[in-house]
Amino acid sequence: MARFTWTPESVVELHADSSVHPIHGDIRNLRGEGNVDVVDGNVSANGASGYIEADVEQLQTGKKLEDIALRKQIDAKKFPTVRYEVRGAEGGPESFKLSGSFTFHGVTQDFVEEAKASVQGGKLHVEAEHTFDIRDFGVKPFKILSMSIKPEVRLVVHLVGQEARSGGWG
């Protein structure tokens, strides 16, 4: 089983709608790892696991007032991290069904999602999406001035993992 840690190239994009315009943002500086077997250059679902964790304060939309209002509404100081944990995978060699849990705003829910994974140039590449309703996590739909934010949020995950070298005397 190879362990890959997420590189600075990794990003989680956020997409939501509002009464005024679409809201797009991203979260970088992701922590975590993917644990997969690589057989003949292909990712194997057998025993695959991993996680992504990020600080909510890292969410950037490019609009300072929106960033401040979003962080306040989701209570980023009280619930500073978001976590996506994969406990199992089926399928392959490139398309997988992942199962695990998603934690946001202090609430954890199970999920089953589709993802694509491959190894290119020695790096693990994972693409996945997760759509959720903020109300399911105890967050009320909110307004920023005259703009109301819709409760459904789509996260698009782009991960690049570098194989972690084990320590030791080798």
Phi, psi and omega in degrees: 000127179263143178250126179245133175256145185288134182268170177298345176290341183288145180206148170246120178269143176247133178229127177215164178248155176222175178288348183250310183201162174294151177247126178232136177210175174215158177236126178244194181055049181283145174251154174137188184203160171236134180243112184218155169271138174246115183241120181052039178081000180248148177285134177255139178285342185300110178075009182297142177203173176163180177203159173231135175223140180215156175274127181301329179299341180283350181299123181232123176257348185090358178236107189304315181296320176296317180301313181298313182295318179297315180297321179294315183296322180270007175055055184300332180288322180280325181236077191285344184236155171238142185221136179236114186241128178258125180251347180198159180215149175227154176102206180120173007277346180241332182252131187227155169252117183259145173231145181174213182221153179236126180244124180213137177056034177079006181243136179245133177228146177283157179214160166227123185223159173270148177210160173242140179216142178206163174247123180226127179058032180080002180249144176274127177244127180232132176234128180206165176227149176218122178248135180214163178256121184301334179296331178291348181245018176079017178253126179278142173304144189224172180238145171239108187056242181264001182265125175257138182266133177285150187283344183273130181236137177245127175255130176246120187256125175237105183247140173234122182246135175260133181298129180279129177275135179284147177283180177133194188268350187322000000 
